[in-house]
Amino acid sequence: MKLSVYNTLADCSDVDISRVFEPFYRMDARTAGGSGLGLYVVKLLCDRLGWTVNAEINDGIFLLVITA
């Protein structure tokens, strides 16, 4: 089973894709509230279930793929 979620990015140059699963990581451009824990929690849950989660950016689109 595979679940893919994507979102367009206005400016993907601020995203360090190698750090998106780190706790408290947030893009510098974000001014709205938030703790930066969302993708970290997704990664922990997937690890506990034996699933994989990957993130990538292609042509200004942030793609998250969870594979069970």
mmCIF file as Biopython writes it, N, C-alpha, C and O atoms, coordinates in Angstrom:
data_model
#
loop_
_atom_site.group_PDB
_atom_site.id
_atom_site.type_symbol
_atom_site.label_atom_id
_atom_site.label_alt_id
_atom_site.label_comp_id
_atom_site.label_asym_id
_atom_site.label_entity_id
_atom_site.label_seq_id
_atom_site.pdbx_PDB_ins_code
_atom_site.Cartn_x
_atom_site.Cartn_y
_atom_site.Cartn_z
_atom_site.occupancy
_atom_site.B_iso_or_equiv
_atom_site.auth_seq_id
_atom_site.auth_asym_id
_atom_site.pdbx_PDB_model_num
ATOM 1   N N  . MET A ? 1  ? 0.839  -1.162 0.000  1.0 0.0 1  A 1 
ATOM 2   C CA . MET A ? 1  ? 0.000  0.000  0.000  1.0 0.0 1  A 1 
ATOM 3   C C  . MET A ? 1  ? 0.891  1.234  0.000  1.0 0.0 1  A 1 
ATOM 4   O O  . MET A ? 1  ? 1.928  1.262  0.663  1.0 0.0 1  A 1 
ATOM 5   N N  . LYS A ? 2  ? 0.486  2.242  -0.739 1.0 0.0 2  A 1 
ATOM 6   C CA . LYS A ? 2  ? 1.261  3.468  -0.831 1.0 0.0 2  A 1 
ATOM 7   C C  . LYS A ? 2  ? 0.317  4.653  -0.730 1.0 0.0 2  A 1 
ATOM 8   O O  . LYS A ? 2  ? -0.720 4.693  -1.391 1.0 0.0 2  A 1 
ATOM 9   N N  . LEU A ? 3  ? 0.689  5.628  0.110  1.0 0.0 3  A 1 
ATOM 10  C CA . LEU A ? 3  ? -0.069 6.861  0.263  1.0 0.0 3  A 1 
ATOM 11  C C  . LEU A ? 3  ? 0.833  8.016  -0.122 1.0 0.0 3  A 1 
ATOM 12  O O  . LEU A ? 3  ? 1.933  8.157  0.412  1.0 0.0 3  A 1 
ATOM 13  N N  . SER A ? 4  ? 0.371  8.842  -1.048 1.0 0.0 4  A 1 
ATOM 14  C CA . SER A ? 4  ? 1.130  10.012 -1.475 1.0 0.0 4  A 1 
ATOM 15  C C  . SER A ? 4  ? 0.331  11.266 -1.170 1.0 0.0 4  A 1 
ATOM 16  O O  . SER A ? 4  ? -0.869 11.336 -1.437 1.0 0.0 4  A 1 
ATOM 17  N N  . VAL A ? 5  ? 1.012  12.255 -0.607 1.0 0.0 5  A 1 
ATOM 18  C CA . VAL A ? 5  ? 0.408  13.540 -0.296 1.0 0.0 5  A 1 
ATOM 19  C C  . VAL A ? 5  ? 1.327  14.605 -0.872 1.0 0.0 5  A 1 
ATOM 20  O O  . VAL A ? 5  ? 2.546  14.526 -0.722 1.0 0.0 5  A 1 
ATOM 21  N N  . TYR A ? 6  ? 0.746  15.600 -1.528 1.0 0.0 6  A 1 
ATOM 22  C CA . TYR A ? 6  ? 1.587  16.646 -2.096 1.0 0.0 6  A 1 
ATOM 23  C C  . TYR A ? 6  ? 0.991  18.017 -1.837 1.0 0.0 6  A 1 
ATOM 24  O O  . TYR A ? 6  ? -0.202 18.164 -1.573 1.0 0.0 6  A 1 
ATOM 25  N N  . ASN A ? 7  ? 1.865  19.022 -1.923 1.0 0.0 7  A 1 
ATOM 26  C CA . ASN A ? 7  ? 1.478  20.399 -1.727 1.0 0.0 7  A 1 
ATOM 27  C C  . ASN A ? 7  ? 2.408  21.273 -2.548 1.0 0.0 7  A 1 
ATOM 28  O O  . ASN A ? 7  ? 3.605  20.999 -2.632 1.0 0.0 7  A 1 
ATOM 29  N N  . THR A ? 8  ? 1.873  22.313 -3.149 1.0 0.0 8  A 1 
ATOM 30  C CA . THR A ? 8  ? 2.711  23.234 -3.908 1.0 0.0 8  A 1 
ATOM 31  C C  . THR A ? 8  ? 3.426  24.180 -2.945 1.0 0.0 8  A 1 
ATOM 32  O O  . THR A ? 8  ? 2.902  24.516 -1.883 1.0 0.0 8  A 1 
ATOM 33  N N  . LEU A ? 9  ? 4.610  24.595 -3.325 1.0 0.0 9  A 1 
ATOM 34  C CA . LEU A ? 9  ? 5.408  25.509 -2.526 1.0 0.0 9  A 1 
ATOM 35  C C  . LEU A ? 9  ? 5.615  26.798 -3.296 1.0 0.0 9  A 1 
ATOM 36  O O  . LEU A ? 9  ? 5.940  26.768 -4.483 1.0 0.0 9  A 1 
ATOM 37  N N  . ALA A ? 10 ? 5.432  27.913 -2.642 1.0 0.0 10 A 1 
ATOM 38  C CA . ALA A ? 10 ? 5.665  29.199 -3.290 1.0 0.0 10 A 1 
ATOM 39  C C  . ALA A ? 10 ? 7.155  29.400 -3.547 1.0 0.0 10 A 1 
ATOM 40  O O  . ALA A ? 10 ? 7.551  29.912 -4.594 1.0 0.0 10 A 1 
ATOM 41  N N  . ASP A ? 11 ? 7.974  28.991 -2.583 1.0 0.0 11 A 1 
ATOM 42  C CA . ASP A ? 11 ? 9.426  29.143 -2.714 1.0 0.0 11 A 1 
ATOM 43  C C  . ASP A ? 11 ? 10.097 27.934 -2.074 1.0 0.0 11 A 1 
ATOM 44  O O  . ASP A ? 11 ? 10.221 27.858 -0.851 1.0 0.0 11 A 1 
ATOM 45  N N  . CYS A ? 12 ? 10.524 26.998 -2.899 1.0 0.0 12 A 1 
ATOM 46  C CA . CYS A ? 12 ? 11.107 25.764 -2.367 1.0 0.0 12 A 1 
ATOM 47  C C  . CYS A ? 12 ? 12.596 25.916 -2.035 1.0 0.0 12 A 1 
ATOM 48  O O  . CYS A ? 12 ? 13.211 24.966 -1.551 1.0 0.0 12 A 1 
ATOM 49  N N  . SER A ? 13 ? 13.177 27.072 -2.281 1.0 0.0 13 A 1 
ATOM 50  C CA . SER A ? 13 ? 14.600 27.253 -1.993 1.0 0.0 13 A 1 
ATOM 51  C C  . SER A ? 13 ? 14.874 27.293 -0.488 1.0 0.0 13 A 1 
ATOM 52  O O  . SER A ? 13 ? 16.009 27.074 -0.063 1.0 0.0 13 A 1 
ATOM 53  N N  . ASP A ? 14 ? 13.841 27.572 0.328  1.0 0.0 14 A 1 
ATOM 54  C CA . ASP A ? 14 ? 14.020 27.642 1.778  1.0 0.0 14 A 1 
ATOM 55  C C  . ASP A ? 14 ? 13.905 26.282 2.456  1.0 0.0 14 A 1 
ATOM 56  O O  . ASP A ? 14 ? 14.162 26.175 3.655  1.0 0.0 14 A 1 
ATOM 57  N N  . VAL A ? 15 ? 13.527 25.249 1.721  1.0 0.0 15 A 1 
ATOM 58  C CA . VAL A ? 15 ? 13.304 23.932 2.319  1.0 0.0 15 A 1 
ATOM 59  C C  . VAL A ? 15 ? 14.574 23.092 2.234  1.0 0.0 15 A 1 
ATOM 60  O O  . VAL A ? 15 ? 15.131 22.894 1.154  1.0 0.0 15 A 1 
ATOM 61  N N  . ASP A ? 16 ? 15.019 22.606 3.378  1.0 0.0 16 A 1 
ATOM 62  C CA . ASP A ? 16 ? 16.142 21.662 3.423  1.0 0.0 16 A 1 
ATOM 63  C C  . ASP A ? 16 ? 15.524 20.270 3.544  1.0 0.0 16 A 1 
ATOM 64  O O  . ASP A ? 16 ? 15.216 19.815 4.646  1.0 0.0 16 A 1 
ATOM 65  N N  . ILE A ? 17 ? 15.348 19.602 2.417  1.0 0.0 17 A 1 
ATOM 66  C CA . ILE A ? 17 ? 14.632 18.330 2.355  1.0 0.0 17 A 1 
ATOM 67  C C  . ILE A ? 17 ? 15.282 17.265 3.244  1.0 0.0 17 A 1 
ATOM 68  O O  . ILE A ? 17 ? 14.603 16.342 3.693  1.0 0.0 17 A 1 
ATOM 69  N N  . SER A ? 18 ? 16.573 17.382 3.499  1.0 0.0 18 A 1 
ATOM 70  C CA . SER A ? 18 ? 17.249 16.400 4.346  1.0 0.0 18 A 1 
ATOM 71  C C  . SER A ? 18 ? 16.897 16.573 5.825  1.0 0.0 18 A 1 
ATOM 72  O O  . SER A ? 18 ? 17.236 15.720 6.645  1.0 0.0 18 A 1 
ATOM 73  N N  . ARG A ? 19 ? 16.213 17.682 6.171  1.0 0.0 19 A 1 
ATOM 74  C CA . ARG A ? 19 ? 15.899 17.959 7.581  1.0 0.0 19 A 1 
ATOM 75  C C  . ARG A ? 19 ? 14.409 17.954 7.888  1.0 0.0 19 A 1 
ATOM 76  O O  . ARG A ? 19 ? 14.041 18.181 9.041  1.0 0.0 19 A 1 
ATOM 77  N N  . VAL A ? 20 ? 13.542 17.710 6.929  1.0 0.0 20 A 1 
ATOM 78  C CA . VAL A ? 20 ? 12.099 17.865 7.163  1.0 0.0 20 A 1 
ATOM 79  C C  . VAL A ? 20 ? 11.534 16.923 8.224  1.0 0.0 20 A 1 
ATOM 80  O O  . VAL A ? 20 ? 10.476 17.208 8.786  1.0 0.0 20 A 1 
ATOM 81  N N  . PHE A ? 21 ? 12.200 15.823 8.510  1.0 0.0 21 A 1 
ATOM 82  C CA . PHE A ? 21 ? 11.716 14.890 9.528  1.0 0.0 21 A 1 
ATOM 83  C C  . PHE A ? 21 ? 12.358 15.126 10.896 1.0 0.0 21 A 1 
ATOM 84  O O  . PHE A ? 21 ? 12.104 14.366 11.830 1.0 0.0 21 A 1 
ATOM 85  N N  . GLU A ? 22 ? 13.179 16.160 11.029 1.0 0.0 22 A 1 
ATOM 86  C CA . GLU A ? 22 ? 13.788 16.505 12.313 1.0 0.0 22 A 1 
ATOM 87  C C  . GLU A ? 22 ? 12.763 17.231 13.181 1.0 0.0 22 A 1 
ATOM 88  O O  . GLU A ? 22 ? 11.956 18.011 12.673 1.0 0.0 22 A 1 
ATOM 89  N N  . PRO A ? 23 ? 12.795 16.973 14.499 1.0 0.0 23 A 1 
ATOM 90  C CA . PRO A ? 23 ? 11.868 17.690 15.368 1.0 0.0 23 A 1 
ATOM 91  C C  . PRO A ? 23 ? 12.182 19.190 15.373 1.0 0.0 23 A 1 
ATOM 92  O O  . PRO A ? 23 ? 13.345 19.594 15.401 1.0 0.0 23 A 1 
ATOM 93  N N  . PHE A ? 24 ? 11.148 19.987 15.346 1.0 0.0 24 A 1 
ATOM 94  C CA . PHE A ? 24 ? 11.206 21.450 15.421 1.0 0.0 24 A 1 
ATOM 95  C C  . PHE A ? 24 ? 11.761 22.116 14.169 1.0 0.0 24 A 1 
ATOM 96  O O  . PHE A ? 24 ? 11.981 23.327 14.178 1.0 0.0 24 A 1 
ATOM 97  N N  . TYR A ? 25 ? 11.995 21.366 13.090 1.0 0.0 25 A 1 
ATOM 98  C CA . TYR A ? 25 ? 12.472 21.991 11.851 1.0 0.0 25 A 1 
ATOM 99  C C  . TYR A ? 25 ? 11.314 22.744 11.197 1.0 0.0 25 A 1 
ATOM 100 O O  . TYR A ? 25 ? 10.228 22.197 11.005 1.0 0.0 25 A 1 
ATOM 101 N N  . ARG A ? 26 ? 11.564 23.988 10.865 1.0 0.0 26 A 1 
ATOM 102 C CA . ARG A ? 26 ? 10.600 24.816 10.141 1.0 0.0 26 A 1 
ATOM 103 C C  . ARG A ? 26 ? 11.362 25.636 9.119  1.0 0.0 26 A 1 
ATOM 104 O O  . ARG A ? 26 ? 12.513 26.012 9.338  1.0 0.0 26 A 1 
ATOM 105 N N  . MET A ? 27 ? 10.710 25.908 8.006  1.0 0.0 27 A 1 
ATOM 106 C CA . MET A ? 27 ? 11.333 26.769 7.000  1.0 0.0 27 A 1 
ATOM 107 C C  . MET A ? 27 ? 11.488 28.166 7.590  1.0 0.0 27 A 1 
ATOM 108 O O  . MET A ? 27 ? 10.682 28.592 8.416  1.0 0.0 27 A 1 
ATOM 109 N N  . ASP A ? 28 ? 12.517 28.868 7.166  1.0 0.0 28 A 1 
ATOM 110 C CA . ASP A ? 28 ? 12.732 30.233 7.640  1.0 0.0 28 A 1 
ATOM 111 C C  . ASP A ? 28 ? 11.611 31.170 7.232  1.0 0.0 28 A 1 
ATOM 112 O O  . ASP A ? 28 ? 11.341 32.151 7.926  1.0 0.0 28 A 1 
ATOM 113 N N  . ALA A ? 29 ? 10.957 30.883 6.120  1.0 0.0 29 A 1 
ATOM 114 C CA . ALA A ? 29 ? 9.945  31.781 5.573  1.0 0.0 29 A 1 
ATOM 115 C C  . ALA A ? 29 ? 8.609  31.703 6.307  1.0 0.0 29 A 1 
ATOM 116 O O  . ALA A ? 29 ? 7.752  32.566 6.118  1.0 0.0 29 A 1 
ATOM 117 N N  . ARG A ? 30 ? 8.422  30.686 7.136  1.0 0.0 30 A 1 
ATOM 118 C CA . ARG A ? 30 ? 7.133  30.532 7.826  1.0 0.0 30 A 1 
ATOM 119 C C  . ARG A ? 30 ? 6.996  31.562 8.927  1.0 0.0 30 A 1 
ATOM 120 O O  . ARG A ? 30 ? 7.876  31.701 9.776  1.0 0.0 30 A 1 
ATOM 121 N N  . THR A ? 31 ? 5.891  32.279 8.909  1.0 0.0 31 A 1 
ATOM 122 C CA . THR A ? 31 ? 5.624  33.252 9.961  1.0 0.0 31 A 1 
ATOM 123 C C  . THR A ? 31 ? 4.439  32.810 10.808 1.0 0.0 31 A 1 
ATOM 124 O O  . THR A ? 31 ? 4.229  33.344 11.898 1.0 0.0 31 A 1 
ATOM 125 N N  . ALA A ? 32 ? 3.669  31.852 10.330 1.0 0.0 32 A 1 
ATOM 126 C CA . ALA A ? 32 ? 2.516  31.363 11.078 1.0 0.0 32 A 1 
ATOM 127 C C  . ALA A ? 32 ? 2.984  30.497 12.239 1.0 0.0 32 A 1 
ATOM 128 O O  . ALA A ? 32 ? 4.134  30.059 12.271 1.0 0.0 32 A 1 
ATOM 129 N N  . GLY A ? 33 ? 2.101  30.255 13.183 1.0 0.0 33 A 1 
ATOM 130 C CA . GLY A ? 33 ? 2.430  29.418 14.330 1.0 0.0 33 A 1 
ATOM 131 C C  . GLY A ? 33 ? 2.664  27.979 13.921 1.0 0.0 33 A 1 
ATOM 132 O O  . GLY A ? 33 ? 2.411  27.589 12.781 1.0 0.0 33 A 1 
ATOM 133 N N  . GLY A ? 34 ? 3.137  27.218 14.842 1.0 0.0 34 A 1 
ATOM 134 C CA . GLY A ? 34 ? 3.406  25.812 14.597 1.0 0.0 34 A 1 
ATOM 135 C C  . GLY A ? 34 ? 4.691  25.417 15.283 1.0 0.0 34 A 1 
ATOM 136 O O  . GLY A ? 34 ? 5.601  26.231 15.443 1.0 0.0 34 A 1 
ATOM 137 N N  . SER A ? 35 ? 4.760  24.161 15.688 1.0 0.0 35 A 1 
ATOM 138 C CA . SER A ? 35 ? 5.927  23.715 16.445 1.0 0.0 35 A 1 
ATOM 139 C C  . SER A ? 35 ? 6.969  23.023 15.576 1.0 0.0 35 A 1 
ATOM 140 O O  . SER A ? 35 ? 8.111  22.850 16.001 1.0 0.0 35 A 1 
ATOM 141 N N  . GLY A ? 36 ? 6.592  22.626 14.373 1.0 0.0 36 A 1 
ATOM 142 C CA . GLY A ? 36 ? 7.530  21.894 13.538 1.0 0.0 36 A 1 
ATOM 143 C C  . GLY A ? 36 ? 7.648  20.430 13.918 1.0 0.0 36 A 1 
ATOM 144 O O  . GLY A ? 36 ? 8.670  19.798 13.647 1.0 0.0 36 A 1 
ATOM 145 N N  . LEU A ? 37 ? 6.610  19.883 14.546 1.0 0.0 37 A 1 
ATOM 146 C CA . LEU A ? 37 ? 6.651  18.487 14.979 1.0 0.0 37 A 1 
ATOM 147 C C  . LEU A ? 37 ? 5.858  17.548 14.083 1.0 0.0 37 A 1 
ATOM 148 O O  . LEU A ? 37 ? 5.978  16.332 14.232 1.0 0.0 37 A 1 
ATOM 149 N N  . GLY A ? 38 ? 5.058  18.058 13.166 1.0 0.0 38 A 1 
ATOM 150 C CA . GLY A ? 38 ? 4.155  17.222 12.373 1.0 0.0 38 A 1 
ATOM 151 C C  . GLY A ? 38 ? 4.829  16.103 11.613 1.0 0.0 38 A 1 
ATOM 152 O O  . GLY A ? 38 ? 4.454  14.942 11.779 1.0 0.0 38 A 1 
ATOM 153 N N  . LEU A ? 39 ? 5.814  16.413 10.783 1.0 0.0 39 A 1 
ATOM 154 C CA . LEU A ? 39 ? 6.476  15.379 9.988  1.0 0.0 39 A 1 
ATOM 155 C C  . LEU A ? 39 ? 7.360  14.491 10.857 1.0 0.0 39 A 1 
ATOM 156 O O  . LEU A ? 39 ? 7.589  13.328 10.528 1.0 0.0 39 A 1 
ATOM 157 N N  . TYR A ? 40 ? 7.855  15.037 11.961 1.0 0.0 40 A 1 
ATOM 158 C CA . TYR A ? 40 ? 8.623  14.224 12.900 1.0 0.0 40 A 1 
ATOM 159 C C  . TYR A ? 40 ? 7.736  13.122 13.497 1.0 0.0 40 A 1 
ATOM 160 O O  . TYR A ? 40 ? 8.158  11.971 13.606 1.0 0.0 40 A 1 
ATOM 161 N N  . VAL A ? 41 ? 6.533  13.475 13.873 1.0 0.0 41 A 1 
ATOM 162 C CA . VAL A ? 41 ? 5.589  12.501 14.429 1.0 0.0 41 A 1 
ATOM 163 C C  . VAL A ? 41 ? 5.203  11.467 13.370 1.0 0.0 41 A 1 
ATOM 164 O O  . VAL A ? 41 ? 5.095  10.280 13.679 1.0 0.0 41 A 1 
ATOM 165 N N  . VAL A ? 42 ? 4.997  11.902 12.137 1.0 0.0 42 A 1 
ATOM 166 C CA . VAL A ? 42 ? 4.699  10.967 11.040 1.0 0.0 42 A 1 
ATOM 167 C C  . VAL A ? 42 ? 5.836  9.965  10.889 1.0 0.0 42 A 1 
ATOM 168 O O  . VAL A ? 42 ? 5.596  8.767  10.744 1.0 0.0 42 A 1 
ATOM 169 N N  . LYS A ? 43 ? 7.074  10.452 10.922 1.0 0.0 43 A 1 
ATOM 170 C CA . LYS A ? 43 ? 8.243  9.574  10.790 1.0 0.0 43 A 1 
ATOM 171 C C  . LYS A ? 43 ? 8.305  8.571  11.943 1.0 0.0 43 A 1 
ATOM 172 O O  . LYS A ? 43 ? 8.553  7.387  11.717 1.0 0.0 43 A 1 
ATOM 173 N N  . LEU A ? 44 ? 8.082  9.032  13.175 1.0 0.0 44 A 1 
ATOM 174 C CA . LEU A ? 44 ? 8.097  8.121  14.330 1.0 0.0 44 A 1 
ATOM 175 C C  . LEU A ? 44 ? 7.028  7.047  14.199 1.0 0.0 44 A 1 
ATOM 176 O O  . LEU A ? 44 ? 7.298  5.869  14.436 1.0 0.0 44 A 1 
ATOM 177 N N  . LEU A ? 45 ? 5.828  7.439  13.828 1.0 0.0 45 A 1 
ATOM 178 C CA . LEU A ? 45 ? 4.735  6.484  13.678 1.0 0.0 45 A 1 
ATOM 179 C C  . LEU A ? 45 ? 5.039  5.458  12.590 1.0 0.0 45 A 1 
ATOM 180 O O  . LEU A ? 45 ? 4.827  4.261  12.785 1.0 0.0 45 A 1 
ATOM 181 N N  . CYS A ? 46 ? 5.533  5.923  11.455 1.0 0.0 46 A 1 
ATOM 182 C CA . CYS A ? 46 ? 5.874  4.999  10.361 1.0 0.0 46 A 1 
ATOM 183 C C  . CYS A ? 46 ? 6.979  4.032  10.783 1.0 0.0 46 A 1 
ATOM 184 O O  . CYS A ? 46 ? 6.918  2.844  10.468 1.0 0.0 46 A 1 
ATOM 185 N N  . ASP A ? 47 ? 7.982  4.536  11.493 1.0 0.0 47 A 1 
ATOM 186 C CA . ASP A ? 47 ? 9.057  3.664  11.966 1.0 0.0 47 A 1 
ATOM 187 C C  . ASP A ? 47 ? 8.516  2.581  12.908 1.0 0.0 47 A 1 
ATOM 188 O O  . ASP A ? 47 ? 8.908  1.418  12.811 1.0 0.0 47 A 1 
ATOM 189 N N  . ARG A ? 48 ? 7.632  2.961  13.799 1.0 0.0 48 A 1 
ATOM 190 C CA . ARG A ? 48 ? 7.068  2.003  14.757 1.0 0.0 48 A 1 
ATOM 191 C C  . ARG A ? 48 ? 6.215  0.949  14.063 1.0 0.0 48 A 1 
ATOM 192 O O  . ARG A ? 48 ? 6.154  -0.194 14.517 1.0 0.0 48 A 1 
ATOM 193 N N  . LEU A ? 49 ? 5.557  1.317  12.968 1.0 0.0 49 A 1 
ATOM 194 C CA . LEU A ? 49 ? 4.701  0.383  12.242 1.0 0.0 49 A 1 
ATOM 195 C C  . LEU A ? 49 ? 5.471  -0.435 11.206 1.0 0.0 49 A 1 
ATOM 196 O O  . LEU A ? 49 ? 4.910  -1.337 10.584 1.0 0.0 49 A 1 
ATOM 197 N N  . GLY A ? 50 ? 6.760  -0.120 11.022 1.0 0.0 50 A 1 
ATOM 198 C CA . GLY A ? 50 ? 7.555  -0.831 10.026 1.0 0.0 50 A 1 
ATOM 199 C C  . GLY A ? 50 ? 7.323  -0.321 8.620  1.0 0.0 50 A 1 
ATOM 200 O O  . GLY A ? 50 ? 7.637  -1.011 7.650  1.0 0.0 50 A 1 
ATOM 201 N N  . TRP A ? 51 ? 6.780  0.871  8.497  1.0 0.0 51 A 1 
ATOM 202 C CA . TRP A ? 51 ? 6.535  1.493  7.196  1.0 0.0 51 A 1 
ATOM 203 C C  . TRP A ? 51 ? 7.689  2.432  6.869  1.0 0.0 51 A 1 
ATOM 204 O O  . TRP A ? 51 ? 8.522  2.733  7.724  1.0 0.0 51 A 1 
ATOM 205 N N  . THR A ? 52 ? 7.727  2.889  5.630  1.0 0.0 52 A 1 
ATOM 206 C CA . THR A ? 52 ? 8.725  3.880  5.230  1.0 0.0 52 A 1 
ATOM 207 C C  . THR A ? 52 ? 8.026  5.168  4.840  1.0 0.0 52 A 1 
ATOM 208 O O  . THR A ? 52 ? 6.900  5.157  4.343  1.0 0.0 52 A 1 
ATOM 209 N N  . VAL A ? 53 ? 8.704  6.266  5.071  1.0 0.0 53 A 1 
ATOM 210 C CA . VAL A ? 53 ? 8.194  7.575  4.660  1.0 0.0 53 A 1 
ATOM 211 C C  . VAL A ? 53 ? 9.347  8.340  4.018  1.0 0.0 53 A 1 
ATOM 212 O O  . VAL A ? 53 ? 10.458 8.365  4.548  1.0 0.0 53 A 1 
ATOM 213 N N  . ASN A ? 54 ? 9.079  8.952  2.895  1.0 0.0 54 A 1 
ATOM 214 C CA . ASN A ? 54 ? 10.078 9.720  2.155  1.0 0.0 54 A 1 
ATOM 215 C C  . ASN A ? 54 ? 9.474  11.038 1.713  1.0 0.0 54 A 1 
ATOM 216 O O  . ASN A ? 54 ? 8.269  11.144 1.489  1.0 0.0 54 A 1 
ATOM 217 N N  . ALA A ? 55 ? 10.326 12.036 1.593  1.0 0.0 55 A 1 
ATOM 218 C CA . ALA A ? 55 ? 9.893  13.347 1.124  1.0 0.0 55 A 1 
ATOM 219 C C  . ALA A ? 55 ? 10.812 13.788 -0.005 1.0 0.0 55 A 1 
ATOM 220 O O  . ALA A ? 55 ? 12.004 13.479 -0.011 1.0 0.0 55 A 1 
ATOM 221 N N  . GLU A ? 56 ? 10.249 14.506 -0.948 1.0 0.0 56 A 1 
ATOM 222 C CA . GLU A ? 56 ? 11.042 15.056 -2.049 1.0 0.0 56 A 1 
ATOM 223 C C  . GLU A ? 56 ? 10.367 16.313 -2.578 1.0 0.0 56 A 1 
ATOM 224 O O  . GLU A ? 56 ? 9.183  16.553 -2.344 1.0 0.0 56 A 1 
ATOM 225 N N  . ILE A ? 57 ? 11.143 17.098 -3.289 1.0 0.0 57 A 1 
ATOM 226 C CA . ILE A ? 57 ? 10.618 18.298 -3.936 1.0 0.0 57 A 1 
ATOM 227 C C  . ILE A ? 57 ? 10.953 18.216 -5.415 1.0 0.0 57 A 1 
ATOM 228 O O  . ILE A ? 57 ? 12.111 18.036 -5.791 1.0 0.0 57 A 1 
ATOM 229 N N  . ASN A ? 58 ? 9.931  18.349 -6.249 1.0 0.0 58 A 1 
ATOM 230 C CA . ASN A ? 58 ? 10.103 18.346 -7.698 1.0 0.0 58 A 1 
ATOM 231 C C  . ASN A ? 58 ? 9.280  19.475 -8.299 1.0 0.0 58 A 1 
ATOM 232 O O  . ASN A ? 58 ? 8.062  19.520 -8.128 1.0 0.0 58 A 1 
ATOM 233 N N  . ASP A ? 59 ? 9.938  20.379 -8.999 1.0 0.0 59 A 1 
ATOM 234 C CA . ASP A ? 59 ? 9.248  21.477 -9.692 1.0 0.0 59 A 1 
ATOM 235 C C  . ASP A ? 59 ? 8.303  22.247 -8.772 1.0 0.0 59 A 1 
ATOM 236 O O  . ASP A ? 59 ? 7.177  22.550 -9.164 1.0 0.0 59 A 1 
ATOM 237 N N  . GLY A ? 60 ? 8.738  22.562 -7.572 1.0 0.0 60 A 1 
ATOM 238 C CA . GLY A ? 60 ? 7.949  23.352 -6.649 1.0 0.0 60 A 1 
ATOM 239 C C  . GLY A ? 60 ? 6.828  22.596 -5.961 1.0 0.0 60 A 1 
ATOM 240 O O  . GLY A ? 60 ? 5.938  23.213 -5.377 1.0 0.0 60 A 1 
ATOM 241 N N  . ILE A ? 61 ? 6.854  21.280 -6.019 1.0 0.0 61 A 1 
ATOM 242 C CA . ILE A ? 61 ? 5.839  20.461 -5.350 1.0 0.0 61 A 1 
ATOM 243 C C  . ILE A ? 61 ? 6.531  19.604 -4.290 1.0 0.0 61 A 1 
ATOM 244 O O  . ILE A ? 61 ? 7.475  18.869 -4.579 1.0 0.0 61 A 1 
ATOM 245 N N  . PHE A ? 62 ? 6.033  19.719 -3.049 1.0 0.0 62 A 1 
ATOM 246 C CA . PHE A ? 62 ? 6.529  18.912 -1.954 1.0 0.0 62 A 1 
ATOM 247 C C  . PHE A ? 62 ? 5.723  17.621 -1.942 1.0 0.0 62 A 1 
ATOM 248 O O  . PHE A ? 62 ? 4.495  17.657 -1.862 1.0 0.0 62 A 1 
ATOM 249 N N  . LEU A ? 63 ? 6.396  16.494 -2.019 1.0 0.0 63 A 1 
ATOM 250 C CA . LEU A ? 63 ? 5.737  15.187 -2.090 1.0 0.0 63 A 1 
ATOM 251 C C  . LEU A ? 63 ? 6.170  14.340 -0.905 1.0 0.0 63 A 1 
ATOM 252 O O  . LEU A ? 63 ? 7.362  14.202 -0.628 1.0 0.0 63 A 1 
ATOM 253 N N  . LEU A ? 64 ? 5.190  13.776 -0.208 1.0 0.0 64 A 1 
ATOM 254 C CA . LEU A ? 64 ? 5.417  12.878 0.911  1.0 0.0 64 A 1 
ATOM 255 C C  . LEU A ? 64 ? 4.817  11.530 0.527  1.0 0.0 64 A 1 
ATOM 256 O O  . LEU A ? 64 ? 3.646  11.453 0.156  1.0 0.0 64 A 1 
ATOM 257 N N  . VAL A ? 65 ? 5.619  10.464 0.613  1.0 0.0 65 A 1 
ATOM 258 C CA . VAL A ? 65 ? 5.164  9.123  0.232  1.0 0.0 65 A 1 
ATOM 259 C C  . VAL A ? 65 ? 5.357  8.180  1.413  1.0 0.0 65 A 1 
ATOM 260 O O  . VAL A ? 65 ? 6.470  7.999  1.906  1.0 0.0 65 A 1 
ATOM 261 N N  . ILE A ? 66 ? 4.254  7.584  1.856  1.0 0.0 66 A 1 
ATOM 262 C CA . ILE A ? 66 ? 4.277  6.580  2.925  1.0 0.0 66 A 1 
ATOM 263 C C  . ILE A ? 66 ? 3.994  5.226  2.290  1.0 0.0 66 A 1 
ATOM 264 O O  . ILE A ? 66 ? 2.997  5.057  1.588  1.0 0.0 66 A 1 
ATOM 265 N N  . THR A ? 67 ? 4.879  4.258  2.539  1.0 0.0 67 A 1 
ATOM 266 C CA . THR A ? 67 ? 4.730  2.919  1.993  1.0 0.0 67 A 1 
ATOM 267 C C  . THR A ? 67 ? 4.621  1.920  3.132  1.0 0.0 67 A 1 
ATOM 268 O O  . THR A ? 67 ? 5.464  1.866  4.027  1.0 0.0 67 A 1 
ATOM 269 N N  . ALA A ? 68 ? 3.544  1.123  3.070  1.0 0.0 68 A 1 
ATOM 270 C CA . ALA A ? 68 ? 3.323  0.101  4.110  1.0 0.0 68 A 1 
ATOM 271 C C  . ALA A ? 68 ? 3.664  -1.252 3.555  1.0 0.0 68 A 1 
ATOM 272 O O  . ALA A ? 68 ? 3.551  -2.255 4.259  1.0 0.0 68 A 1 
#
